[in-house]
Structures are given as structure tokens and as C-alpha cells.
Amino acid sequence: MRRSTRRRQDAPNLPRRPVEDRTLGRVFGGKYRPSTFLTLTLDTYGRVDKHGAALDPDSYDYRRAARDAIHFPKLLDRFWQNTRRCVGWDVQYFGTVEPQKRGAPHFHAAIRGTIPRSELRAITAATYHQVWWPPHDEIVYSGDRLPRWDHHHRAFVDPQTREPLPTWDEATDPDTLTTPAHTVVFGPQVHVKGILGGSEEAGRHIGYLTKYLTKSVGQAAGLDESATARQREHARRLAAELAVTPCSPRCPIWLLYGIEPKGVRPGTTPGHCKGKAHKPEHLGIAGRRVLVSRKWSNKSLSDHRAERTAFVRQLLDRAGVQPAYAVDDGPFEWQTTKPGDTDVPPRTVLLLHAINQRSRWRADYDAAVLATIDAPPDDRSATGPGDAPEDRRAA
């Protein structure tokens, strides 16, 4: 039996147009092609103060907040899919995921081209993501009573009955799992603003789009030395919920709910997952914070790598910094090594060599930056070695 992909009956319907092979919006007045600045937020979970801390922690829905944060990337993917189907052209964007003061992620995006505000609000209201996972509302195992690995069954078993736990495939069988464990939706607040390229306003919004990228998620949410006691308690309760919220089908936290996750091994520790989503400083934001659509720059990953390489070499030449290593561009003939090859150094030697090489590269680049810090601007590539323009999907 296959699970139905029919839209929810309570979700608004959207027009579906054939997607044209173009990435640019309309031109107005024969010469103006404005862009759009968009901000999307998640729903409310309870009243908060001016610092984002819950006014009544006991009624604040920390469970829904934790699940929404973990599944937020999937919701963004569905939003762009719906947007392209609705407007009828291949919409391109550059966006960033940042935490609000309350700890919930929200999304800022620069869209190439204009989309009517009414359409964007309708798309946002009609977008949702259903999480077809087993129910995980009540913890089954905790404390000293945890599932154990059984070598005979080659699976985790109940510590008392010794019966194997249901596998992931068994727990998610469509005949068994008839309703989603969670549904993520956007909140009602949708900010849309038209931007004209090259204007002062465009510069301000670019700065707003990138102003938190140099800070960690916790710092961007205001969880630093200046945080109030209520803020810290709010963050602690959100982190406690994230600690028992599975982040993927392979998450060992599933063992606490009596489900054997995918890829389980004898060394798996029930309830202990190394994923970033469970770390207090990440507030459930586990993926990349910079999201770029595939055709935003019209360049491949190889093009971006070549640009970064050329940028670094131009910078070194202009600063007069001579690299402490020789650069050999080949050509080379690559061969896969095999166990027992006598001309391959030990792994520890290779790792130490790679660390030393990276350190020398970093030192040469820092010296070149210091030497050209007062140099006038020129036609250098805007892509530096620390940038990451590669395309990704919200994961």
C-alpha cells in the first residue's frame, strides 16, 4: 500500500502553471527589473516578552517549537516548490536562516524578480510539511531501563522481555502509520518588500540579510552574557525538548520511544545523538544557514572553485607574498590506493601533512590580506576563500 500524496483538505489550493525556463521576473517601464525581499516566520507557541522569553513557560509549546525547528528546512523546500509551480517560472533566491529572540528559526530571502504580495502570502498559507514518522509523544525507555543490543537477534531488544524492537520500516509501514506525527506550517506574519537593484535601500537589505552570519546561532538569538534569567530558562527548556526530539530516521533518540532507527549498530547509545540539532547552542537549526538556489549565479561548483582559486592567487601576487609551498597544477594521473601499498605514507603522516598544509595556506592568506588592507578597490572577484556559494537544499 502506498501513502496518498493528495493535499490536505484544510490547506488552501494553489494555481499550478507550467514552469517556464527562465529565472528572471518582469521588466517594468522597459528598463526596471526589481527584486523582492521576503521574510518568513514560524507560528506562535505562546506569549513572549521583549527579549523573546516565554511569559508563561508552562503553557508555552516547547515540543512543537522543537519539532518545527528541526523540520524547518523541509518546509522551506516545499515553499520554493510551491512558489515555482504557482508563479510559472524558475524562481531563484539567496536566503539566510536565523534565530529569532524566542529561539525559533526564520528565513530572509532575496528573490530575483517580483512576485505579487498577495501570491506570496497565499503560497505561504498553503505550504506545509507532513512528517510521516512514528509517534514520539511518550518516552518508553529512560534512566537505567534502556534497550540493549542482542547479538543473537542482531538488534536492540527490550531489557526485560528480550523481544526485538520494531524496526524503522515496520514502524513506518503505510498500513500501520495512517497519520503524520507532526505537520509544520508557517506563521501568519509574511514580510514582502520590492527592491530596486543599485539603490540605497538594496544595500540596507543586503546588510540585513547577512548581518548575523558572523555570529553563532546562540549569539544571534541574544543568548550571551547579557541574557536575562528568563531568557536562559527559556533556552534551557527548549534545549531539553530538543534533546528528546528525533532529528532523522537514523537518530538514536528513537530507541527511547521503542523504535529501532535506521543504520543502528551495536555501539549505538540509546538517546545519545551527535547531531547539531540537539546541541543547546544550535537551537534546533542543524543545517546550513545560507541557502542558495541552483541557478542564482548561473555558475557550476567547478566555476566557483576556480574563481576562489584565482582570487587567492591574485591576492598573493598583489601583496607580494611568496607562498611557502610550490603550486603544481599538473596534469596528474590519479590512481586509487590499495591496502598494503608500500609507497603510501601511514594515515597519521597524511593527516599531519594536511594540517600543516592548511596552516601554511592560512598564514599566507592572512599575510596577503594584511598587506592589502588599505589597497584601493579593483575588479577582484567578490568571492573569497571563506565564502560558500555552492547550491544546497534545505536539509
Secondary structure by P-SEA (a helix, b strand, c coil): ccccccccccbbbbbbccccccccccccccccbbbbbbbbbbbbccccccccccccccccaaaaaaaaaaaaaaaaaaaaaaaaaaccccccbbbbbbbccccbbbbbbbbcccccaaaaaaaaaabbbbbcccccccccccccbbbbbbcccccccccccccccccccccccccccccccbbbbbccbbbbbbbbcccaaaaaaaaaacccccccccccccccccccaaaaaaaaaaaaaaaaccccccccccccccccccccccccccccccccccccccccccccccccccccccccaaaaaaaaaaaaaaaaaaacccccbbbbcccbbbbbbcccccccccaaaaaaaaaaaaaaaaaaaaaaaaaaccccccccccccccccccccccc
